[in-house]
Amino acid sequence: MQLGVYSFGNLAIDPATNDFVTTAQAQRDLLEAIELADQVGLEFFGIGEHHTQEMPASAGSVLLAAAAARTKRIRLGSAVTVLSTDDPVRVFQQYATLDAISGGRAEIIAGRGSAIESYPLFGYQLEDYDQLYAEKLELLLAVNSSATVTWNGTMRAPLDEQLVVPRPDRGSLPIWLGTGGSPASTVRAGQLQLPVSYGIIGGDPVRFKALADLYRRAWDAGPATDRTPMISVANPGFINETSEAARDTFWPTWHRSMSDIGKRRGFAPPQREHYEVEAQHGALFVGGPEEIANRIIRLHSAMGHTRQFLQMDFLGLAQKDLLKSIELLGTRVKPLVDAALGAEPEAVPNPLDSGRATGAQS
């Protein structure tokens, strides 16, 4: 089981001013967090894409390339790339460059995204949501499987024997399909024989077992290959020395973030009682090291996932608390999980290692 962290670059509180840090400082804080995650033995750090004042990590590949120069072993990826409003050729080029700089540690999690701010920012129409994603995923996979690409769609200019460089030393990049729990996306990942990454942000995560089973059935219905289905889980989480300390520290920052999002999306701020249920039994993995290790192990028994990575830095969490949580995940949680489940091999299987061209189905 691989463990890791993901972030949208949420603004921390500056202890000197008791105010939020600048959006520029948030990028520097992320680099510090990634460097520590590598030092304590975590296997993955992902940067998700948002374009808001509170979550300003809008250029993940740039941050990850800077982190590649400071780290030695940790895998570096998007979590997720909002593919619908980006250009698949540029996404591939950026992460292929990251792969070269990092010595083969780059990955892409391609998804639709849970927010819509990138649509007006980059001039896309929200009503094209489904078609944009289907076509752009198809193009990204085509670029990943061949250096010279011929492709035609309705949402982007066609390509006719166009060369796309640089190319990864290993031939292609690991590409995961990211989803918040859509059965259609689950089936698509299985049919394309891509690894799937589930973002679980609320409710009992064990309910995703049904989707994991659906994914494997869709995979098994396809052609026989030497690849195996892979599932990862991304969810909010925070670790402190004790479960009580973890929940008390994380509550104000999670509440602040959920209240801010609620203002934009039209739902009421969450209550502490709801938080306590989610933190102890739901999607929020908030607690002491032994509690969190046990919850990861229990979820693995239901889903059989190979990687779990946590979002810890909700709005206003002090950087020192984020770093402490990362340290505990690597030094206290990971040894317990490894002892129970075993460590994953160093190499992530390449989802397109056969070199075949793959197209997305809308």
Secondary structure, DSSP 8 states (H G I E B T S, - for coil): -EEEEEE-----EETTTTEE--HHHHHHHHHHHHHHHHHTT--EEEE----SSSS----HHHHHHHHHTT-SS-EEEES-EEGGGS-HHHHHHHHHHHHHHHTS-EEEEEE--S--THHHHHT--GGGHHHHHHHHHHHHHHHHH-SEEEE--SSS--EEEEE-----TTSS--EEEEESS-HHHHHHHHHHT--EEEE--SS-GGGGHHHHHHHHHHHHTS---S----EEEEEEEEE-SSHHHHHHHHHHHHHHHHHHHHHHHT-----HHHHHHHHHHSS-EEE-HHHHHHHHHHHHHHH--SEEEEE---TT--HHHHHHHHHHIIIIIHHHHHHHH----SS---TTTT--------
